[in-house]
């Protein structure tokens, strides 16, 4: 059962109402029997819901969530895209900012949505549990502040995901032991439903988006999948994109949305077609020779007044390797950059970093074929510690991590051409230290050690400006000449293209330890992750605050 308590605080002046509220939620993590794709299995859920409950708030509200772990596995919750200014202890990645919540234990996450509005998501951040433990965060503007686009008639949440018939923990455990890639998912889902499945009639018809003729709807679209990029389409209808990752964008129209794991997209949809049913599709994108689940999740958009048994208008699913569609969508994204919502892109850079990312193999005596597939950043395969990095930093516990993560690749080669003969990576729990308030430019380069592949990369604790991207090897002399330093899109999760590079900029004004990793869970598991340690500034407002008293212990 969902248990939500909303507390409204009224100002002492009597007439005025405080806009910033404290909103309390209870999350009870438990096992639930779920029947999908013609089989029953027990999955981990929050408050018995899949997808989990939506958190509703306004800009500058404070959120407290009491998480009680009644499942059989250690757990943490990450509030994906929340900047956590001064509340790094609540960020959630296991063994980075906190030790996990153990079974029969609980922990209260407390954070403020400072200067943020839009759509984000929350999800488990340990192992592959986020496959079923995830949900939406909806942040409305402050009272009396309108959207910078036409007000919609209604708002709808659409969560895209993946489904495995088997237990995902068993799948990842077997992969870790064998050194081989894990099984791909068995289906994709839209709000928990895959749509019709051949030979299976247990889905109950799937998700239906009900609309009325002439009305405009704001779709809050979230990719909560573990390993799949999606194309999202509604037959016969166009979208107007107005926001990504809780940052407003210059509006543009498209009939196909591209969205990677961890990303959110707000789109206006006008119901301007004839009465009837229209197919909604979420199909995978992959432009590399990598095994993926190639199933398409489907749902229906249904106009009010549509006759029973009316036919469904179909849509053409994009080819799986439609790189031109992904490029066109990504290149169309620009920050709104208005007087009220400026794009504060750092123009002068204190730290210029260059990270290579990719997949390789290391020797493994106990693995199949004597090798283990690994992933790395600057040739470092990240090893998860036994004590949270933030705790060891705050309490000065030695031996947990080192501060020698390389700011550039340890050796130079043709990153998108011929790989070096030795493709073995090094292992370590390494962080890169950044001075408080320093401005950072980070170029992330995909590599072709095994095969080039696109990567959605997520930086915790920050929004970043995506100032450039390109194909092939990054040219530090010529490529920066084309950077967009006026209105680049602002994101918390950004794509690095197959066989190419992406450049981001941000200001390190949030002290703490902040995870950077590929949001394809299989790559994170293999070690494509690192962390930034951002130093304190001057005084308590620019320093890491003490941890909460109930912070879990390792």
Secondary structure, DSSP 4 states (H G I P E B T S, - for coil): --EEEEE--B-TTSS-B-SS-EEEEEEEEEEEEEEETTEEEEEEEETTBSS-PPEEEETT-EEEEEEEE-SSS-B-EEEET---TT-GGGS--BTTTBPPBPTT-EEEEEEE-TT--EEEEEEE-STTGGGTSEEEEEEEPPTTPPPSSPPPSEEEEEEEEEE-SS-HHHHHHHHHHH-SPPPPPSEEEETTB---BTTB--STT--EEEE-TT-EEEEEEEE--SS-EEEEEETT--EEEEEETTEEEEEEEES-EEE-TT-EEEEEEE--S-SSEEEEEEEEE--SS-------EEEEEEETTPPTTPPEEP-PPPPTT-HHHHHHHHHH-BB---SSS------S-SEEEEEEEEEEEEE-TTSGGGEEEEEEETTEEE---SS-HHHHHHTT-TTS-BS---SS-SS---TTSSPPS--PPEEE-BEEEE-TTEEEEEEEEE--SS----EEEEETT--EEEEEEEESS--TTTGGGG---SSB-EESEEEE-TTEEEEEEEEE-S-EEEEEEESSHHHHHHT-EEEEEEPP-SSGGGSPPPPPTT----
